[in-house]
Amino acid sequence: MRLGENDRKAMMSMIGQWQKSGLRQKDFYQQHNIAAHVFYYWLKCFKKQQTIKVDKQLPKAGSF
């Protein structure tokens, strides 16, 4: 089963909530009834998305 765009956005938002919560990862996903493997999958996706955003903001080599 593929997740829709709304589901993806919801999980990315959930990871953002975790970052702001100050909770340990385990405490957060347990409180929100998220399986550990699901949380870590979306955390990996979130980090990858953040890396892509940063890469797009950096000037290209030789563009100075």
C-alpha positions as CSV (number, residue, x, y, z in Angstrom):
1,M,0.0,0.0,0.0
2,R,1.4,3.4,-1.0
3,L,0.9,6.4,1.2
4,G,-0.7,9.4,-0.3
5,E,0.8,12.9,-0.2
6,N,-1.3,13.8,2.8
7,D,0.0,10.8,4.7
8,R,3.6,11.8,3.8
9,K,3.1,15.3,5.0
10,A,1.5,14.2,8.2
11,M,4.5,12.0,9.0
12,M,7.0,14.7,8.1
13,S,5.0,17.0,10.4
14,M,5.1,14.4,13.2
15,I,8.9,14.3,12.9
16,G,9.0,18.1,13.2
17,Q,6.8,17.8,16.3
18,W,9.2,15.4,17.8
19,Q,12.1,17.7,17.2
20,K,10.3,20.6,19.0
21,S,9.0,18.3,21.8
22,G,12.3,17.8,23.6
23,L,11.4,14.1,24.1
24,R,13.6,11.2,23.4
25,Q,12.8,9.5,20.1
26,K,11.5,6.4,21.9
27,D,9.3,8.3,24.3
28,F,7.8,10.3,21.4
29,Y,7.0,7.4,19.2
30,Q,5.6,5.3,22.1
31,Q,3.4,8.2,23.2
32,H,2.0,8.6,19.7
33,N,1.6,4.8,19.1
34,I,4.0,4.8,16.2
35,A,6.1,1.6,15.6
36,A,9.8,2.1,16.1
37,H,10.6,1.1,12.5
38,V,8.0,3.5,11.1
39,F,9.3,6.4,13.1
40,Y,12.9,5.7,12.0
41,Y,11.9,5.3,8.4
42,W,10.2,8.7,8.4
43,L,13.1,10.3,10.4
44,K,15.4,9.1,7.6
45,C,13.1,10.6,5.0
46,F,12.9,13.9,7.0
47,K,16.7,14.2,7.2
48,K,17.1,13.5,3.5
49,Q,14.5,16.2,2.7
50,Q,16.3,18.7,4.9
51,T,19.6,17.9,3.2
52,I,18.0,18.5,-0.2
53,K,16.7,21.8,1.0
54,V,20.1,22.9,2.2
55,D,21.8,21.7,-1.0
56,K,19.4,23.8,-3.1
57,Q,20.2,26.9,-1.1
58,L,24.0,26.6,-1.4
59,P,25.7,28.2,-4.4
60,K,27.0,25.9,-7.0
61,A,30.8,25.3,-7.3
62,G,32.4,27.9,-9.5
63,S,29.4,30.3,-9.4
64,F,31.4,32.9,-7.4
